Amino acid sequence: MGEQYRVDLSALEDTIRKLNSVLKDLGNANADTRYKTSLSANALGADAPGASFLEARKLTEAHSKMKAHIEEVVQHLHDVTDQFGTNTRKVHGNYQNQEAETATSMSGD
């Protein structure tokens, strides 16, 4: 007889729990990158009457660009992790249904 394969549903459940924890942490990171990393326009220095503080402007612009990039990265990680969790839940459900159908057919019902 051919080899038998069995899926460890508890391992899939553990994976789903861990992914949910990662998603929660990413949600916190997403909020932090959006709302806790802002700088006011003059935080790094301000123009004086009759003079421009070009370095402060460049730093503020660089900060804004980096902040936007980090927000995009965190959102991408959240989306990918969420999709993987959704797929894992579907696989778990499919295997669980298959096991129930197999048990029913083996019992002769």
ABEGO torsion letter per residue (X at the ends): XBBBBBBBAAAAAAAAAAAAAAAAAAAAAAAAAAAAABBBAAAAEBBBBGBBBAAAAAAAAAAAAAAAAAAAAAAAAAAAAAAAAAAAAAAAAAAAAAAAAAAAAAAGX
